[in-house]
Amino acid sequence: MKEILSLEPARVFHYFNEICKVPRPSKREGKIIEWLLETGKKLGLDTKRDEAGNVLISKPATPGKEKVTPVIFQSHMDMVCEKNNDTKFDFDKDSIQPYVDGEWLRAKGTTLGADDGIGMAIALAILEDKTIEHGPIECLFTVDEETGLTGAFALKSGFMKGKMLLNLDSEDEGEFFIGCAGGKDTVATLDCEYEAVPKGSVAYTLTVNGLQGGHSGDDINKGRGNAVKLLNRILWNSYQEYDMRIADICAGNLRNAIAREGMAVVTLPKANAKKFEQYVAQCDKTFKNEYSTTDPGVAASCKPCELPKQVIDEMLQIDIMNALYVCPHGVVAMSQDIKDFVETSSNLASIKIADGKVIITTSQRSSVESRKQAIVDRVSATFYMIGADVENSDGYPGWTPNPNSKVLKVLETAYKNVFGKAPVVKAIHAGLECGLFSEKYPDLDMVSYGPTLRGVHSPDEKLLINTVKMCWDLTVEFLKIVK
């Protein structure tokens, strides 16, 4: 803690450290909502929440700045809750344990929550600071950005008054984002039918782990392995060659994270056990070779376990394995208009068995609405073919870029003033709440920026410390020059 509190800007890291103490899983943000309400009141500022749980803290202009364009700083209060298998942690009760690792800030065995806790911390430090001259400021903290954009969906017109919005939820310092992809989730569910374990069987726990995972938008084009895909690859071939049967399977976790780990309990004839062990060992070598650059930590292994009482119905098992094999994952199309920009993608996020159901969760993204629907339909068709019940979420819209944005021009000028060079202006494949804000507030002028983060949505999440001060200095300069 002392290390973190010695970092600059001091008040930003003070607030981030305080935020780390408050549990804030998506859809369970009650504790952080109360903390924000208390913090706003302690600062003596007008503080309110809406029915969804979004919190707005307003700070009046400093004398002489009353006619400056009102500015909104926006960040989301929830975090992705991912941990390593060997880490004991309760995200509903325990505090995140941040620590300094060289030039980076990390957390012990869990996601750091700098997505978007650091955005919250910057906003709160602005609200507290009495040395900055500024026009009217509002700081909006939204709920459930990570799993459903619930707060942004529920935001009502008139809740905010600002004309410019700075979204503090981007992950590359020096890059300003003026557009993003829209997204939709597709979930397939099947009744899990079982049958007796074939006689003469032995059992193994099959594991694929060591993958980096990452954000299903930002990292989808980095060629990383997907634990669901790799685990299923072993299962598919093991069924063909060794009469392998599946008793249980659990791989991946959150819809917006690339699957990092997966396991299955399998049975097979005792006579095939040695060959199966050799095959898994060969898969381990194969995966390490295939992902030597993008995911060098990948590992596949198996070890004997207690024989289960039942296995999945054979025809159901075949259907599941075939569907997982053909289900698209990764980049589907690159943009025809923006160089090196992912237009359309799909994430095969997880498979699990719960309450007698096989549940397969996926998410699709695209900056072209028609192609977003096309990839959703393609994934849906994959699971319709095996008789699954398929549900599609309502989804969220993309954010159409406006290169002539006034707030962008001011922020670009501020960046040049502080750093003596121009920032990079681009769109992002990840989803941002700005698309939904533009529906409720069609005249709102928006830009997204933030300090550098890596490994978000995984326990490898880390924050580049020196970029926090860069982001702070830029923000202060923006408030100084905006008219």
Phi, psi and omega in degrees: 000319181299322178300314183293318183288349176269355182281157177247143000288133189302315184289329176296312181288332172300311181293322178297318178299319178294320179298322180298337181281344188255119177300138182207053175296153176303139181071358178227056187264015185307318183290321181285330175299312180297320179297318179295317179298318179294319181296316179300318180292321177299327179281356179072027185249154177296122186227132180212161175229155177259184184297331181282340183110356175299140181244135177236123176245126185247140179234123181292161180295150171289154183309132181091351183248014186298332184265001176294146180306126179296136185242139175249128169258126187235137175211161178257146188268344181275165179223156173285129184254092178237141177219160174288152183301329183270007180260124175271115186201135177247107184293344178274347184231324190273155176272139172299141183250084181284151175209155180274128178233086184067239181270003184245156170250128181232180174234153183281098172078001182224172168300147181282327182081014173294339168268095006236036180299328180288328174295318176301316183296319178297315180298316181293323177295324176296316180297324182282326188296128180254006182261345183274130172275133187201162172277192179300134182236138169235139175243116182257127177242114186259155179264156166051046175290324191286328186246354180189000182053033186302316181297316180293321177299320186276349182300130182258147177299141180095347179293324178247159179241347184298156181253337177241139178235128175251108179276119185262052188227026176257168195232017179222107179301140180087001177240129178253133182251131183236014178193157180209167179280154168268166184212166180204149177254147176230121183239127179252136182229135176229148171293133183267105179263147185235165172213172184293150175292129178305142181296147178078020183268156167238163185237151178223150165263117181259130185229138167238123181209190179082004180279155180283331185064227178118185184285131184288352173258299185296326188253005187293338182261012185264006174072023181281156179287155177242120185298326178296313181297314183290319177299315181295327178300317177294315181298315183301311181288327180291328175294317181296319190262329191233014180056038181289140176236146182260128174260325180206153178209138177208116182214139182075176183215279188271148184296332183256020176235138175290132186299125182261329187221151176203151178216155174214141171263122185232157173235158176198161179303140182305328182294339182261001187300312183297317179296322178297315178301318180293322180295316179298320177298322178291322176299321177303314179294319181298313181295319179298324178288315182295326184246030183299333181263314189269335182209064188294344181274000184301142179213143174234136182206164174215150174213147182301147177216176180295140182294127180289167182278339183203164175233161179295141176313135189299317180293323176296317178301316180298315180300315182297312183297318179296317181295318178296326180293318185269345181299127182295141172216134178109200182287128178261323179205144173265154181297141175273349185249330183243122183299134175060026181252126178289125178271309187225138179209167174220144180240115172279096196277317186196158167222137177207162175245124182210134176053042176075015181234144167266123184240121180243121184249133178223163174220144181237147180223147171196148174272357175245116188303317182294324180282333173299314180294325180295318181287327174299315180295322180295316178294318178301317181298324178305317184270335172299325183296339178255013175081019180282152166280128185240129177239135176249134176289167177295332180078182180219151184280159171283175180241113184286125182297143174233091183295347179261015181302134178293316181296327177296316181297319179294317181293323176298316178298316179299319180296317179295322179298319185277318190247354176071020178208166182272145174282169174267131180250127185204177172256166184232143181281336176292157178277140174235158182288349185301326179300319179287323177300321183293334176288321182277329182230078188299340181263005182288129181262124192227149171216147176244136176205174179172177177285174185278127175236148175224151177068024182298154182070018176214163177295353176274002181306134179212151184244126179283110194301313187294340181283344177293317177294322177299317179295320178296312180299321178297316181297317179297318179294321177301312180297330180290322189257345183295140183257000000 
